Amino acid sequence: MTLSIMPEETYSCSNCGRGMGEFSADRSLELYGGIWCGKCLHEMMEARREEEEKQEA
């Protein structure tokens, strides 16, 4: 019997398609409700912050 070794990047960001590990994907899903890489999460948080600032003004 041979064991197949799964690559670390078994999940991909639903926004840009960047590969990510299971732990990162689980954390993203748990915290933000979707699978996104750190770069996309940062961009989304930045956009959300700008939107909130516009509404306050």
MOVEN-V317074 format. One record per backbone hydrogen bond with DSSP energy under -1.0 kcal/mol. NH is the residue of the N-H (numbers start at 0). CO is the residue of the C=O. Records with the same first field share a line. If there is no record, write none. Layout:
NH = CO  CO
This chain:
9 = 7
10 = 19
12 = 17
13 = 34
16 = 12
19 = 10
24 = 20
25 = 21
26 = 22
27 = 23
28 = 24
29 = 25
30 = 26
31 = 27
32 = 28
40 = 36
41 = 37
42 = 38
43 = 39
44 = 40
45 = 41
46 = 42
47 = 43
48 = 44
49 = 45
50 = 46
51 = 47
52 = 48
53 = 49
54 = 50
55 = 51
56 = 52
